Amino acid sequence: AFNEAVWDGIESFVEEDPVSYKHYMTTEDSTRAYLNAIEEASKGGARIVIAAGSAFSNAIERAQDQYPELHFLLLDGQPCEEDGTPSQCGDNTVSIQFSEEQAGYLAGYAAVKEGYRNLAFLGGKEQPPVQRFGYGYVQGAHAAAEELGASDLKVRYAYLDTFEESDKVEELAEDWYSDGTEVIFACGNKVELPVIEVAEMTNKKVIGYETDKSRMSDTVVTSAVKEIGTALEGVLDQYEDDKFPGGTTIEYTIENNGVRLEMDNAKLE
């Protein structure tokens, strides 16, 4: 869904001002493979490279110096050294990050206000965006419980160290739902679908992450959304106007409509 939202944002921009654009696949998930793809894009005449996700942080940290003629837009990440130490954005690089903890807070708050008292958070890899969704979710649930004087709130919390398909996701969801969990905030690329499948079999509920997941299942009561397309188009518009904000990190929050709780397609009473 994250990559789909990025691609939709690119296509929306291109519809307004037609330019050539292309998607480059990598042979493996490694910095070397990402750099090879950037080299291929450079040889193909690219002027701006959009890297979708924190996995590209080290590759962009290197590429921004290797390709000073290119502009880089790193979504959901910050340039980092190989050991994970954050580094500066070059003059040809913009980093976009989201306040996932705010969207997660709204999801937890809404779930408790809706009447759920047995909640869970199930994350994929323990990466910063996923972590922020998770701790915001817990804080929001706690705040709503305090307001309501609800002392019976219970929140299960786990990471599975994977964004790939895994039997562990389904097994843990089954255990939690059978043990009384009413709604799971499923946070990870290959985490949502197996959780939804278990929720459908057990008549339980799910909260989606990053984009509106209501189309996936009637079990999805709402989603903690990041406005990926809005953020992407904002930087591309500036680039087109020769105002590329290189060397900066742009934070998208509730205040600038960068994150939200899905309401139009929510199933909240």
Disulfide bonds with the S-S distance in Angstrom:
none
